[in-house]
Amino acid sequence: MAKYQLLLPKMGESVAEATVIKWIKKPGDKVNADDAVMEIATDKVDSDVPSPVAGKLVEQLYQENDVVQVGAVIAIIETEEAETAQVSVQPEETPVPQSAEGPKITETTYQEAVQLNEAEKVPEAEINEIQSKDLSGIPGIDQLEQKSSPAAPVFKSEGRFYSPLVRNIATQEGISIGELDSIPGTGSDGRLTKDDLLNYLQAKTSSVPNTHSPAHVESFTTQTAGQPVKTVEPAKEARPAVEPAPQPIIAAAPGPAKTETPKTAPVEQQPAPAVSVSGSDEIIEMDRMRRLIADHMVMSKQTSPHVTSFVEADVTNLVLWREKVKNSFEKREGEKITFTPIFIEAVAKAIKDFPMINVSVNGTQIIKKAAINISMATALPNGNLIVPVIKKADELNLVGLTKAVNDLANRARNGKLLPDDVKEGTFTITNVGSFGNVMGTPIINQPQVAILAVGAIKKKPAVIETKEGDMIAIRHMMFLSLSYDHRVVDGALGGSFVRRVADYLEKWDSNREV
């Protein structure tokens, strides 16, 4: 009998860790090849982890709600193969770095694999360092440089779970695991939320100088214990606007107190607004996906200076063409043709005309994307949002785009998306018209630099030019709204791009065959 080490597979270039949601297989359960062993959640999508081999699950190395690094061993599966047989420890995507001199793990016997695993316990930090080089753009990725293990005390406490965001904030602010455990939480089952931690840090900052050294934390504890303290008048006078009613504090010297003033002032100038809750109000804790969406949106607004340009398009020919072909198209292809694939086709053409809209930013570098991968924002039944990606949209015809759009939309609403379905997008389209909205100012989907909102198509009186002169007629009109990152996209480029998209829609061939 051989023991197979199941690793957490790579789920995208920007995914460094995942949270265990549920174990589908229990110890002792029979596992077939490709059976889902566990459910995991990342900041991209929820997914299952399948087993590449058949056998029996003998050990679970992580519990539900544990955070697991990509490439870590998550379970042991006992197979029917002899121990000397070749044992593959991970599917293709597992990002386990290989030594330049050592043999590949997939070519070793089980005994060699165990020895290799023992030998790598010490340089495990090197593995994380290699991963961090490829994932340096991820917030909190510096945590990967620390030596990790299933029971890393900085990440997890006895009996209490902390989300990756809370742990990242705590690491940046120098909050120990013991101090985290002492903070009361308002989340489900007493879980510590981001707001709980931020409120704690704000209260702590207003009581003591803005520093994370153990000495100052100790002085804060000493004061709350009621021991004598002394007041240094120069320090109090150095920041009257920050502390209108200062509490006695222990200050080392007037000089250091003055240098701390600029750091604490911004915190005091932007306090969190007080929230009034009456007995009839309902407090709803954000679910995991909603928290990720909220953090992503705030990060985008803080990263990119947003500008939005609007264009009104006459899509009468397009509407009449779709009305003419939709029944025959559905009968022939077995798919309903909506406006979304038509919009995506127009956007892909416009990107070819203006390739600098299909870029991302890395510090002072502009990365021009070779592939045109269109992300399409999709509303979920639970009110959340996910953005699956149509890869190389410019290489698909209208039939291919229609099938891709319908497939991704259906799998998104049924929770069947794979991690690969939501990564590598280069430009996003969101259809605000599906909710009856005529226009919107969408937030950029980082690390992209532009997002197009398509509004509802409305019949409106419009002036049209004819051989006999200008006339007023009832036309099908819509607004296109393009939000773009003003760091790298100026008004000329953004405005020209959205105008080109409108031109492709307005000049639609009403005799086109599909």
N, C-alpha and C positions, 0 to 999 in steps of 0.2 A: 504494500500500500504506500503510495506517495502522497505527500502533502503539498498542495498548490497554494501559493501566496497570491491572493487577489489584491491588486493595487487599485487605488483610486485613479481612474483614467483622466487624461487631459481633456478638458471640456471647452477649450478655446484659448486663444493667445492671451486674453486678459483675465483669465480665471486662475487664481492661485490656490483657492481653498473652497471647500464645500461643507455644508452643514448636514449631518445625518438627520433625515426626517423620520424614517421608519424602516425597520428591518422586515423585509418580506419573508425571508427564510430564517428559521430559527435553528440553533444548534441541534444536530441530529436529523434535520430535514434533508431529503434527497434533492439534489440539484442537477438539472439537465443542462446541457450546453445551450447557451443563450437565454437561460432563465434569469429573470430579474431577481437579484439578491437583496437589494436595498434601494430606497428612495433617497435622493439627495437634493439639496437646494443650493444654487449659487446665485450670484447677483445678476445672472443672465436668465436662467430658466430652471425649473424643476425637472428632474430626470431620474431614470432608473439606471442602476449599475448592473449589467448582465455578467454572467459567468461564462468565460470562454470554454470551460471544461465541464464534464459531468462527474458527479461524485456526491459526497455527503459533507454538509457544512458542519465543521467540528468546533470552530471558535470564532466569535465576534470580537474584534479588537477595539471597537468603539461602541459607545452607547448612543441612543437617540439624543439629539441636540448637541452632540459633540461636533467640534469643528475640525476637519481633517485636511491636511495639506495634500495637494496633488502629488501623486507618486507614492503616498504612504500605503503600507500594508493595512488593509481594512478587515480581512477575513482569511481564515485557513480552510481550504476545501480538501478533503481526503478523496483521492482518486483511486481507481482500480489498477493504475499502472504500477509497475515495480519501482522501487526507489531509485534504481539505476537508470530508469528511462529518462529520456530528455523531458524536462518540465519547463514549459513557458510560463513565466510569472506575470505576464501582462499582455493585453491586446496591443495592437499596433501603436495606438496613440499615447501610450504611457510615456511621459517625459522623464525617464530615468537616465541620467547621464552615465556614459560608459567610459571607462578608462581607456586611454590610447593604447596601453600595453596589454591590459587584461582581456580575457575572452568575453564575448557577449553573454548576458545572463541567459538568453534563450538557448544557448548552445551548451549549457552546463547541465550536469546531473543534479538531482535534488540535493545530494550531499554537498556538492560544490556550491549550490545556491545558498544552502544554510551557512556554509563557511564564509561565503562572500557577504552574506547579510551580517554575520557577526563582525567581520572585518570592517564593515562600513559604518558601524555604530558610532565610531569616533569622528570620522570625517563627514557626518551627516550634514553639518553646517555648510560644508563645501557644496553639497548638492543644492541646498537652498540658495547659496550664493550664485550658483550657475543659473538657477531658475530666476533669481531676482534681476539678473542682467537682461534677460529677455522680457521681463515684466516690470521694468523700472517705472513705467508710467502709471502703475496701479496705486491708488491711495492706500497707505499702510503696508506697502509691499516690503518695507524695511523689516517687518516682523519676520520675514522669511530668512533673514540673515542670522536670526537667533537659532540656537540648537532646539529642534522641536522633537517632541515625543508625545505619545498618546495622553500623557498626564502632565503636560507642561503647566506649571503653577501660574505662570503669568497670564495664561489664557483661560483657565478654568478653575473654579473653586469647588470645594466639597459641597455638593448638593445644590449649587446655584449656577445657572447658565448665563453667559454674557454674549450678546450678539457681536459679530465682527466689528461693527461700527463703534459700539461702546468700548470694546477692547482697544481699538485703534486710538480713540480719544484718550483713554486712560493711559496708554503707552506714551502718547505725545505729552500729556500733562504730568507724567511722573507719578501716577496714582498706583499704589501697590495693591495687590490682590486682597490684602487684609483690610485696607481702607475701602475698597470697593464693596466688600462684604458688609461693611458697617453702614452703607448708604441705603436707606429705605427705598424700595421700588414701588411704582404705581402701576406697572404692567400686569399682565395676566400671571396669576400665581406669585405675585410679588416680584416679578421680573424687573430688573433695572433697565429703564429706557434711556434713550439719548437725552431727552429733556430732563429726566431725573439727574443725570450726571452733570449736564450743563448748569442746571439750577444750583447744584451742590458746589460746582466750581465757582459760580458767580458769587454765591454767599461767602465762600471761603476767600475769594479775592477781595471782597469788600471788607473783610475782617482783618486780613493780614496782608503784608506787602506781597506783590505779585512775583513769587518765586516758588520753586518746587523743591528747594533743598530740604533735607531732613531736619535741619536745625530750625527752620521757620515753621515747619509742620509741627514740630515738638513744642515750639513756643505757643502756637495756636491752641494745642491741647492743654498746655499749662494754664493759659488764661481761662479757658472754659472750666478748669478745675477750681477756679476761685483763688489761686495763689496770688501773692502781691506782685504787682507789676509797676513799672515806672514809665512816666510819660516824658518824652523828649519834645520840648516845645518847638524847636526849629523844624523838626520833621512834620509836625502838625501844620505849621504855617506854610510849608512848602507846597501843600496841595489842599487849600481850603475849598476849592470847587468840587473836589472829588469826595471829600469827607466833611460835609457841613456839620455833622454831629459826631465827631470821631470818638471811638471807644479807646480807652487806654491800651496801648500796645507796647511791646518790647521792641525798641529800635536800636540798631547797633551804633549808628552815627548819623548826623544830619546829612552828610555827603551822600551815602548810599541811598538814603530815603529819597533824595531829590532825583537820583538817576532812575528810580523805579516809577516816578510819577507818570512819564509818558506811556508806560506799559499798562498802568491801571486805568488811566483816563478813558481810553476808548471803551473799555468794558462798562464803566459807570455811565458813559454818555448814551449807551444803547442798551438799557435794561430790557429784559423780557417783559412784555406787558402783562399786567395782572389779569388772570382769567376768573371771571365770576361764574360760579356754578350754583344753581338753585336746586332745590330738592326734586324738581320735575325734569331737570336736564338729564340727558343720557350721555355717559362717557363711553366712547367706543375706542378701544385700543386698535391702532393700525395693525393690519396683518403684515407679514414679512414682505410681500411684494409691494404693498403700498408704501412701506418705509423705504424700500429701495428706490421706488419711483420718486418719492419726495426728495431723497438725498441726491439723486441724479439730476433732478430739475434745478435744485438750489445750486449744485456744483456747476451746472451749465451756465446759469445766469452770472455766477461769480467769475467764471472763466472767460466767457465771450461777451464782448459788447454787442448787443443785439440791435440790428436794424431791420425793418420790414418794409418791403416795396409791394405795391398793389397794381394789378392790371385787370381790366375788365375785358372779357373775351366773348365774342359772338360765336356760339357753338351750334347754331341752328342746323347746319349741314351734318354735323356729327350726330346730333340727336335724331334727325330724320333717318340717317343711314342705319344707326343701331336699331331703330324701331322697325326698319325694313328687313334686317337680316337676323334678328335675335331668335325668332322661332325656328328658322331653317338651321341656324348655327347650333342651337341646342339639340335639335333632332339628329343632326349629323355627328356632332362631337360629344354629345352627352354632357355638355357643360353650358351653364348660363354665362353669356357675355355681359359684363357690367362695364361701367365707365372706367373703373380703376385700371385695368390693363391698357386701356387706350391712353390714359394720363401717363402711365409709366412709359409707354412707347414714346410719347412726345418728350418726356423728360430725358430719356436716354439719348434721343436725337439731339436735344439741346445741349446736353453735357458734351457730346462729341464736338459741337460747335464752340463751346466754352469750357474747355477741360480744366481750367483753374477753379471751377466751382466744385470739382471732384477731388478735393484735397483734404489734408488734415494738418494740424500744427503740432510740432514737437519743439518746445522752447522757441528758438529763433529760426527753426528750420520748417520749411513748407514741404510736405510730403505729397507729391502728385501721384494719385492712384492710377494704376494701369487698368484695373477692372472697374466696370460700372455695375456696382451692386446696390440695388434699390431696396431700401428698407420701407416697409409699409406699416404704419401704426394701426393696430387692431384692438378694438375694444373687446374686453372679455365679459362674460355674463355676470361676474361678480363685481363689475364696476372698475376693475383694474385695466391696465394697458400693457400690451407686449408688442414688440416690433420685429417680426420675422423678416428675413432678407431674401430677395430674388437675386441669385448670383448671375453675373454676366447677362444682365437684362438686355443689353444691346445686341446680343447674339440670338435672341429668341424672336420668333415672329409673333403675330397677334394671337394665334391659336396657342402657342407655347406659353405666352404671358398669361393668357386667360386660365389655362390649366394650373399654372404655378400659383397664381393669385388665389384661386378657389381652394387649391390643396392646402396652402399655408394658412389661409383664413379658417378653414374647417378644423385643421389640426390645432390651431391656436385656441379656438373656442372649446375644443374638447380636451385640452391639456395634453396633446400628443406631440408637441414640438420636441425636436432634439436640440442639444446644445449647438450643433453646427448650423441650425436654422436661424439663429439669432445673432450670428457674429459676422464680422467683415463687411458690414454695410458701409457704403461711401456717401449716400445721399438718401434723405427720407421724404416720403410723401404721407401726409395725413389728410383724410377726407372728412373735413368738418361739415361738408354738405349732407352727409348721411344723417345728421341730426337736425337738418333744416337751417343750419347757419350759413350765411352768405359769405362770410370771410372770417379770418382769425389771424392771430399773431403767435404762431407756434414757437415753442422753445426748441433750440437746436439740440439734436441728439448727439452728444459728444461721443467720440472725438471728431465728428463730422463738422462741416462749417456752414451748412445750409439745410433748410427744410422747407418744403412747399406745402401749403395748405390749399386744398381745392374746395371751393364753396358750392352751395346748392345751385342748381340750374333753374333759373326762373324765367317765365315769360314776361317780357317787358317791351314797351314801345321804344323803338330806337330809330335813329336816322340812318338810312341806307342810301348809297349812291347808285343811281341807275343811269341808263343812256338818256332817259328823259329828264334827268335832274334828281335832286334829293327828294326822298320820300320817307314818310314815317310808316313803319311796319311793326308787327308783333314778332319779336325775335326771342330765341332762347339764349339768355345771357348768364354769365357766371363770373365770379371774381377769383383770381389767383393771388395768393399772398405768399411772398418769399421772405423768410427770416434768414439772415446771414450774419456771419462773424465778421465784424468790421475790422478786426485785426488784419485779415488777409483778403477780404472781399470788399471792395469799394462800391459806391453807388452805381458807377458806370457798369461794372461787371454784373452786379446783382440785378440792376434794372434791365440790362440788355438780356440777361439770361431768362428772366421771367417773361419778358416780352417775346422772346423766341419760342418759348413753350406755348404761349397764347397763339402765336402765328401758326404753329403746326396744328393746333386744334381748330383754328378758324378756317384754314385752307384744306380741311379734310375732304378727300375725294369721295363724293356721294355715290360713285359707281364702283368703288373698290370691292374686289372679290376676296373672300377669306375662306 
